[in-house]
Amino acid sequence: CSWRGTCSDSCASSTGCGMTMLHETKEVKGVAMMMHVAGIKVPAGGTLTFQPGGYHIMCMQPKDSMVVGKSVPVMLEFADGQTLSAQFPVVGAGGMKK
């Protein structure tokens, strides 16, 4: 399936965020950079792991429920219109749990 940008331009939303952005961390000329991506292709039956240093969901305009070390609900929307709700751990800006 394809995971494409339809909800908040990242196919992810959370009640803990005013908006979300989908990013991938890539190394460019020896420097780690976060790149905005509009979607991710996930093969049929495949999996995708969100993690610091890889694909991650950036929470913009965090609400009070966004507490490092806690979890928040995230809704993912796929290209075929299916949705998946999951609890995502909240990590700090450096990717480390505090």
Disulfide bonds with the S-S distance in Angstrom:
Cys17-Cys59 2.14
